[in-house]
Amino acid sequence: MIKETEQTGSQSILRVLALDGGGAKGFYTLGVLKEIEAMVGCPLHQKFDLVFGTSTGAIIASLIALGHNVDAILDLYREHVPTVMSQKTAPSRSQALKKLATDVFGDATFNDVRTGVGVVAARWLTETPMIFKGSVAQAHGRAGTFTPGFGVSIADAVKASCSAYPFFERTTVKTSMGEDVELIDGGYCANNPTLYALADAVQALKRDRRDVRLVSVGVGVYPDPKPSFLMRLAKKYLLSVQLLQKTLEINTQSMDELRKILFPDVPTIRISDTYADPEMATDLLEHDLKKLDILFQRGRQSFASREKQLYEYLM
């Protein structure tokens, strides 16, 4: 579903929200969004025309598109994320992630969304993106065979987008065409989904770049946590976590640099601050709720330094 966009004089303003991946660090994203929602005075699906997300950003984007407010999403994160991230094996994490997706999304489909949405995953075999969308207006060709979300439930699409292999098992979804598609975390192709969102806005929806307003929210950048004695013993595992995190962070920064080159004329606010303090050390598998609540607080503080510009974009 693509809403009617706001008319400002002779221009039609299309507002885009893009949410990075980053596992448990999505608490930072929710801190930013909490303040944005309070400023605009309505659920975010009523303010943004497109909401794209990768991995943890896909969970948040999908819930926004279904009409949930940020407080409700935060409650769900506090209930489920520590449980998922505290699991010790890929099968157990995947099972906990499946339970999260099922409990949170139930049988919701992409026909149920209240605004434009994009959930980014990556095909394992063909090494290409698979983006689940809700409206044929977002299609780049093949409109005649377009089916919202390829006929996949939101729960399955989100689980796929969050399947950070090898720390989670790969996810297989069945499309309305009867295809079985094996997927991994969308962060491997676009941890920052901004370019895909802008492609929909400019190419599919045919909006003038100057009439698009982009808010891109990351998860923050933090020092690596000091490894425990057991983690030091499991050196291979520790290096794998660090490599995955570094891969996602490089991907995120690369996408943002490309956005600046390819879409310099799209007014953009990027929110994702860097923290050097040792006490802010964390990673995508963080499951200490006290630390996750600190990330939420940091996100709220990051909003404050962009509040004036955000007000101009959104009000």
C-alpha positions as CSV (number, residue, x, y, z in Angstrom):
1,M,0.0,0.0,0.0
2,I,1.4,3.4,-1.0
3,K,-0.3,6.4,0.6
4,E,-1.2,9.7,-0.9
5,T,1.8,11.9,-0.4
6,E,1.7,15.3,1.2
7,Q,1.2,18.3,-1.2
8,T,3.5,21.3,-0.4
9,G,2.8,24.1,-2.8
10,S,3.2,22.5,-6.3
11,Q,5.4,19.7,-5.0
12,S,4.5,16.2,-3.7
13,I,6.8,15.3,-0.8
14,L,7.6,11.6,-0.4
15,R,9.1,10.6,2.9
16,V,11.4,7.6,3.2
17,L,12.6,5.8,6.3
18,A,15.5,3.3,6.0
19,L,16.6,1.2,8.9
20,D,20.0,-0.6,9.1
21,G,20.7,-4.1,10.3
22,G,22.7,-4.7,13.4
23,G,21.1,-7.4,15.6
24,A,20.5,-6.5,19.2
25,K,21.8,-3.0,18.5
26,G,18.4,-2.2,17.0
27,F,17.6,-0.9,20.5
28,Y,19.5,2.3,19.4
29,T,17.3,2.5,16.3
30,L,14.2,2.4,18.5
31,G,15.6,5.2,20.7
32,V,15.8,7.4,17.6
33,L,12.4,6.4,16.4
34,K,10.8,6.9,19.8
35,E,11.7,10.6,19.6
36,I,10.7,11.0,16.0
37,E,7.3,9.5,16.7
38,A,6.8,11.8,19.7
39,M,7.7,14.8,17.6
40,V,5.3,14.0,14.7
41,G,2.5,13.0,17.1
42,C,1.3,9.9,15.2
43,P,2.4,6.4,14.4
44,L,5.2,6.4,11.9
45,H,3.3,4.6,9.1
46,Q,1.2,7.7,8.9
47,K,4.2,9.9,8.3
48,F,6.5,7.8,6.0
49,D,5.5,6.7,2.5
50,L,8.2,4.0,2.3
51,V,9.8,2.1,5.2
52,F,12.7,-0.2,4.3
53,G,14.7,-2.4,6.7
54,T,17.4,-5.0,6.8
55,S,17.7,-7.7,9.5
56,T,16.8,-6.0,12.9
57,G,15.7,-3.0,10.8
58,A,13.4,-5.4,8.9
59,I,11.6,-6.4,12.1
60,I,11.1,-2.7,13.1
61,A,10.2,-1.6,9.5
62,S,7.6,-4.4,9.2
63,L,6.0,-3.6,12.6
64,I,5.8,0.1,11.7
65,A,4.2,-0.7,8.3
66,L,1.6,-2.9,10.1
67,G,0.7,0.1,12.3
68,H,2.5,-0.6,15.6
69,N,3.8,2.3,17.6
70,V,7.4,2.4,18.9
71,D,6.5,1.7,22.5
72,A,4.9,-1.6,21.4
73,I,7.9,-2.5,19.3
74,L,10.2,-1.7,22.2
75,D,8.2,-4.0,24.5
76,L,8.5,-6.8,21.9
77,Y,12.3,-6.3,21.7
78,R,12.7,-6.4,25.4
79,E,10.7,-9.6,25.6
80,H,12.3,-11.5,22.7
81,V,15.8,-10.1,21.7
82,P,17.7,-11.2,24.8
83,T,16.3,-14.7,24.5
84,V,17.3,-15.0,20.9
85,M,20.8,-13.6,21.3
86,S,21.6,-15.6,24.5
87,Q,21.3,-18.9,22.6
88,K,24.6,-20.7,22.2
89,T,24.2,-22.5,18.8
90,A,23.0,-21.6,15.3
91,P,20.1,-24.0,15.5
92,S,18.9,-22.8,18.9
93,R,19.2,-19.1,17.8
94,S,17.2,-19.9,14.6
95,Q,14.5,-21.6,16.6
96,A,14.3,-18.7,19.0
97,L,14.2,-16.3,16.0
98,K,11.4,-18.3,14.4
99,K,9.4,-18.1,17.7
100,L,10.0,-14.3,17.8
101,A,8.7,-14.0,14.2
102,T,5.7,-16.2,14.7
103,D,4.7,-14.6,18.1
104,V,5.2,-11.1,16.8
105,F,3.8,-11.3,13.3
106,G,1.4,-14.2,13.5
107,D,-0.2,-14.8,10.0
108,A,0.2,-11.2,8.8
109,T,1.0,-10.9,5.1
110,F,2.3,-8.1,2.9
111,N,-1.3,-7.4,2.0
112,D,-1.8,-6.1,5.5
113,V,0.7,-3.3,5.5
114,R,-0.5,0.3,5.8
115,T,2.4,2.0,4.0
116,G,5.1,1.1,1.5
117,V,7.5,-1.4,2.9
118,G,10.7,-3.2,1.9
119,V,12.3,-6.2,3.7
120,V,15.8,-6.9,2.4
121,A,17.2,-10.5,2.3
122,A,19.9,-12.2,0.2
123,R,19.6,-15.3,-1.9
124,W,22.1,-17.9,-0.9
125,L,22.6,-19.7,-4.2
126,T,22.4,-16.8,-6.7
127,E,24.0,-14.3,-4.4
128,T,21.4,-11.6,-5.2
129,P,19.0,-9.5,-3.1
130,M,15.4,-10.5,-2.6
131,I,13.3,-7.6,-1.4
132,F,9.8,-8.3,-0.1
133,K,7.4,-5.4,-0.9
134,G,3.8,-4.7,-0.3
135,S,2.7,-2.8,-3.4
136,V,2.9,-3.3,-7.2
137,A,3.7,0.4,-7.4
138,Q,7.2,-0.5,-6.0
139,A,7.8,-3.1,-8.8
140,H,10.8,-2.6,-11.2
141,G,9.2,-4.5,-14.1
142,R,7.2,-7.8,-14.1
143,A,4.2,-6.0,-12.7
144,G,1.9,-8.6,-14.2
145,T,3.2,-11.3,-12.0
146,F,3.8,-9.2,-8.9
147,T,2.5,-10.7,-5.7
148,P,2.9,-8.8,-2.4
149,G,5.9,-10.2,-0.6
150,F,6.2,-13.0,-3.2
151,G,3.3,-14.6,-1.4
152,V,5.6,-15.2,1.7
153,S,4.3,-14.3,5.2
154,I,5.9,-11.3,6.9
155,A,7.1,-13.7,9.7
156,D,9.1,-15.8,7.2
157,A,10.4,-12.8,5.3
158,V,11.6,-11.1,8.5
159,K,13.2,-14.4,9.7
160,A,15.1,-14.7,6.4
161,S,16.3,-11.1,6.6
162,C,17.6,-11.8,10.1
163,S,19.4,-15.1,9.3
164,A,22.9,-14.0,9.9
165,Y,24.6,-17.1,8.7
166,P,26.6,-18.9,10.1
167,F,25.4,-17.7,13.5
168,F,21.9,-18.5,12.4
169,E,20.8,-21.2,10.0
170,R,19.8,-20.2,6.5
171,T,16.0,-19.8,5.9
172,T,14.0,-21.3,3.1
173,V,10.8,-19.6,2.0
174,K,8.2,-20.8,-0.5
175,T,6.8,-18.2,-2.9
176,S,3.4,-18.1,-4.4
177,M,4.9,-19.5,-7.6
178,G,5.9,-22.6,-5.7
179,E,9.6,-21.8,-5.6
180,D,11.7,-22.8,-2.6
181,V,14.3,-20.0,-2.1
182,E,17.1,-20.3,0.4
183,L,17.9,-16.9,2.0
184,I,20.4,-15.4,4.4
185,D,20.6,-12.0,6.3
186,G,20.0,-9.0,4.0
187,G,23.0,-7.4,5.6
188,Y,25.3,-9.4,3.3
189,C,24.0,-7.4,0.3
190,A,22.7,-4.1,1.9
191,N,23.0,-3.7,5.7
192,N,22.0,-0.1,5.0
193,P,18.9,-0.4,2.7
194,T,18.9,3.2,1.7
195,L,19.8,2.7,-2.0
196,Y,17.0,0.1,-2.5
197,A,14.5,2.5,-0.9
198,L,15.6,5.4,-3.0
199,A,15.5,3.3,-6.2
200,D,11.8,2.6,-5.4
201,A,11.1,6.3,-4.7
202,V,12.8,7.6,-7.8
203,Q,12.6,4.8,-10.4
204,A,9.4,2.8,-9.5
205,L,7.3,5.7,-8.0
206,K,8.8,8.2,-10.4
207,R,9.3,10.9,-7.8
208,D,11.6,13.9,-8.5
209,R,14.6,13.5,-6.3
210,R,14.2,17.0,-4.9
211,D,10.7,16.0,-3.6
212,V,12.0,13.0,-1.6
213,R,13.0,13.3,2.1
214,L,15.1,10.5,3.4
215,V,15.7,9.6,7.1
216,S,18.3,6.9,7.4
217,V,18.8,5.4,10.8
218,G,21.7,3.1,11.8
219,V,22.5,1.2,15.0
220,G,25.5,3.2,16.1
221,V,29.2,2.2,16.0
222,Y,30.8,0.8,19.2
223,P,34.0,-0.6,20.4
224,D,34.3,-4.4,20.4
225,P,33.4,-6.0,23.7
226,K,36.3,-7.4,25.8
227,P,36.1,-11.2,25.3
228,S,35.4,-13.4,28.3
229,F,37.8,-16.2,29.3
230,L,35.6,-18.8,27.5
231,M,35.4,-16.6,24.4
232,R,39.2,-16.4,24.3
233,L,39.3,-20.2,24.5
234,A,36.9,-20.3,21.5
235,K,39.2,-18.0,19.5
236,K,37.8,-19.2,16.1
237,Y,34.2,-18.3,17.2
238,L,35.3,-14.9,18.5
239,L,37.1,-14.1,15.3
240,S,34.0,-15.1,13.3
241,V,31.8,-12.7,15.3
242,Q,34.3,-9.9,14.8
243,L,34.5,-10.6,11.1
244,L,30.8,-10.6,10.6
245,Q,30.4,-7.4,12.5
246,K,33.2,-5.7,10.5
247,T,31.7,-7.0,7.2
248,L,28.3,-5.5,8.1
249,E,29.9,-2.2,9.2
250,I,31.9,-1.9,6.0
251,N,28.8,-2.7,3.9
252,T,26.9,0.0,5.8
253,Q,29.5,2.7,5.2
254,S,29.9,1.7,1.6
255,M,26.2,2.0,0.9
256,D,26.1,5.4,2.5
257,E,29.1,6.6,0.5
258,L,27.3,5.4,-2.7
259,R,24.2,7.2,-1.6
260,K,26.1,10.5,-1.4
261,I,27.5,10.0,-4.9
262,L,24.4,8.7,-6.6
263,F,21.7,10.7,-4.8
264,P,23.4,14.0,-3.8
265,D,20.3,15.9,-4.5
266,V,18.0,13.9,-2.2
267,P,17.7,15.7,1.1
268,T,18.9,13.2,3.7
269,I,19.4,12.9,7.4
270,R,21.7,10.1,8.5
271,I,21.6,9.2,12.2
272,S,24.2,6.7,13.5
273,D,26.7,8.0,16.0
274,T,30.0,6.6,16.9
275,Y,31.0,5.8,20.5
276,A,34.6,5.3,21.7
277,D,34.0,4.9,25.5
278,P,34.9,1.3,26.6
279,E,31.7,1.0,28.6
280,M,29.8,1.3,25.3
281,A,31.5,-1.8,23.9
282,T,28.9,-4.2,22.4
283,D,28.1,-6.3,19.3
284,L,25.2,-7.6,17.3
285,L,24.7,-10.6,19.7
286,E,24.4,-8.5,22.8
287,H,21.8,-9.9,25.3
288,D,22.4,-7.9,28.5
289,L,19.1,-5.9,28.8
290,K,20.7,-3.2,30.9
291,K,23.2,-2.5,28.1
292,L,20.5,-2.7,25.5
293,D,18.5,-0.1,27.3
294,I,21.6,2.1,27.3
295,L,21.7,1.8,23.5
296,F,18.0,2.9,23.5
297,Q,18.9,6.0,25.6
298,R,21.8,6.8,23.2
299,G,19.5,6.6,20.3
300,R,17.2,9.2,21.9
301,Q,20.2,11.4,22.5
302,S,21.2,11.1,18.8
303,F,17.8,12.4,17.8
304,A,18.4,15.6,19.8
305,S,21.3,16.8,17.7
306,R,19.2,16.5,14.5
307,E,15.8,17.5,15.9
308,K,15.6,20.9,14.1
309,Q,16.3,19.3,10.7
310,L,14.0,16.4,11.3
311,Y,11.2,18.8,12.2
312,E,11.8,20.6,8.9
313,Y,11.6,17.3,7.0
314,L,8.6,15.8,8.7
315,M,6.3,18.6,9.9
